[in-house]
Amino acid sequence: MDAVFKALADPTRRRLLDRLHARNGQTLGELCGQVDMTRQAVTKHLTILEAANLVAVSWEGREKHHYLNPVPINDIAERWIGKYERPRLKALSNLKKSLEREE
Protein backbone atom coordinates (compact mmCIF):
# COMPACT_ATOMS: atom_id res chain seq x y z
CA MET A 1 0.00 0.00 0.00
CA ASP A 2 2.95 2.34 0.43
CA ALA A 3 3.39 2.58 -3.34
CA VAL A 4 -0.30 3.43 -3.74
CA PHE A 5 -0.15 6.19 -1.12
CA LYS A 6 3.05 7.55 -2.71
CA ALA A 7 1.43 7.54 -6.14
CA LEU A 8 -1.74 9.23 -4.88
CA ALA A 9 0.23 11.88 -2.99
CA ASP A 10 1.05 13.75 -6.20
CA PRO A 11 -1.67 16.00 -7.68
CA THR A 12 -0.48 15.41 -11.24
CA ARG A 13 -0.85 11.65 -10.86
CA ARG A 14 -4.30 12.10 -9.33
CA ARG A 15 -5.22 14.25 -12.33
CA LEU A 16 -4.01 11.51 -14.70
CA LEU A 17 -6.14 8.98 -12.82
CA ASP A 18 -9.11 11.34 -13.11
CA ARG A 19 -8.52 11.56 -16.87
CA LEU A 20 -8.47 7.78 -17.14
CA HIS A 21 -11.60 7.56 -15.02
CA ALA A 22 -13.34 9.94 -17.42
CA ARG A 23 -12.19 7.96 -20.47
CA ASN A 24 -10.33 4.72 -19.98
CA GLY A 25 -7.86 3.28 -22.47
CA GLN A 26 -5.97 6.41 -23.48
CA THR A 27 -2.57 6.47 -25.15
CA LEU A 28 0.37 8.50 -23.92
CA GLY A 29 -0.28 11.05 -26.65
CA GLU A 30 -3.89 11.48 -25.59
CA LEU A 31 -2.92 11.91 -21.94
CA CYS A 32 -0.17 14.40 -22.84
CA GLY A 33 -2.69 16.50 -24.74
CA GLN A 34 -4.69 17.03 -21.56
CA VAL A 35 -1.87 18.22 -19.27
CA ASP A 36 0.74 20.92 -19.64
CA MET A 37 3.75 18.60 -19.36
CA THR A 38 6.34 16.96 -21.57
CA ARG A 39 5.91 13.38 -22.74
CA GLN A 40 8.85 12.38 -20.56
CA ALA A 41 7.23 13.85 -17.44
CA VAL A 42 3.89 12.16 -18.15
CA THR A 43 5.72 8.87 -18.81
CA LYS A 44 7.50 9.18 -15.46
CA HIS A 45 4.18 9.70 -13.64
CA LEU A 46 2.55 6.81 -15.50
CA THR A 47 5.48 4.54 -14.56
CA ILE A 48 4.88 5.32 -10.87
CA LEU A 49 1.13 4.68 -11.30
CA GLU A 50 1.87 1.35 -13.04
CA ALA A 51 4.30 0.33 -10.26
CA ALA A 52 1.53 1.02 -7.72
CA ASN A 53 -0.85 -1.09 -9.84
CA LEU A 54 -3.18 1.89 -10.25
CA VAL A 55 -2.79 1.80 -14.03
CA ALA A 56 -2.80 -1.27 -16.24
CA VAL A 57 -1.57 -1.21 -19.81
CA SER A 58 -2.32 -3.13 -22.95
CA TRP A 59 -0.63 -2.98 -26.29
CA GLU A 60 -2.64 -2.69 -29.48
CA GLY A 61 -0.12 -2.84 -32.26
CA ARG A 62 2.40 -0.11 -31.55
CA GLU A 63 0.09 1.81 -29.24
CA LYS A 64 0.14 1.41 -25.49
CA HIS A 65 -3.25 2.02 -23.89
CA HIS A 66 -3.56 2.95 -20.21
CA TYR A 67 -6.46 1.79 -18.06
CA LEU A 68 -7.44 2.75 -14.54
CA ASN A 69 -7.24 -0.10 -12.03
CA PRO A 70 -9.53 0.85 -9.12
CA VAL A 71 -8.73 -2.23 -6.99
CA PRO A 72 -5.89 -0.67 -4.93
CA ILE A 73 -8.05 2.39 -4.19
CA ASN A 74 -10.89 0.09 -3.10
CA ASP A 75 -8.46 -1.80 -0.86
CA ILE A 76 -7.52 1.48 0.83
CA ALA A 77 -11.18 2.39 1.25
CA GLU A 78 -11.96 -0.95 2.85
CA ARG A 79 -8.97 -0.91 5.17
CA TRP A 80 -8.78 2.74 6.17
CA ILE A 81 -12.25 4.16 5.64
CA GLY A 82 -14.63 1.23 5.96
CA LYS A 83 -13.63 0.25 9.46
CA TYR A 84 -14.19 3.78 10.71
CA GLU A 85 -17.55 3.96 8.96
CA ARG A 86 -18.94 0.77 10.54
CA PRO A 87 -19.52 2.15 14.06
CA ARG A 88 -21.42 5.12 12.68
CA LEU A 89 -23.60 2.92 10.51
CA LYS A 90 -24.23 0.56 13.43
CA ALA A 91 -25.29 3.53 15.59
CA LEU A 92 -27.72 4.69 12.89
CA SER A 93 -29.11 1.17 12.56
CA ASN A 94 -29.59 0.90 16.32
CA LEU A 95 -31.33 4.29 16.38
CA LYS A 96 -33.67 3.20 13.57
CA LYS A 97 -34.54 -0.03 15.37
CA SER A 98 -35.14 1.84 18.61
CA LEU A 99 -37.42 4.36 16.93
CA GLU A 100 -39.35 1.62 15.16
CA ARG A 101 -39.96 -0.15 18.48
CA GLU A 102 -41.37 3.05 19.97
CA GLU A 103 -43.95 3.36 17.20
ZIVEN-V868949 format. One record per pair of residues at least 24 apart in sequence whose C-alpha atoms are under 6 Angstrom apart, sorted by the first residue. I is the first residue (numbers start at 1). J is the second residue. If there is no record, write none. Layout:
# ZIVEN-V868949
((I J) (I J))
This chain:
# ZIVEN-V868949
((3 52) (4 52) (7 49) (20 68) (24 67) (25 65) (25 66) (25 67) (26 65) (26 66) (27 64) (27 65))
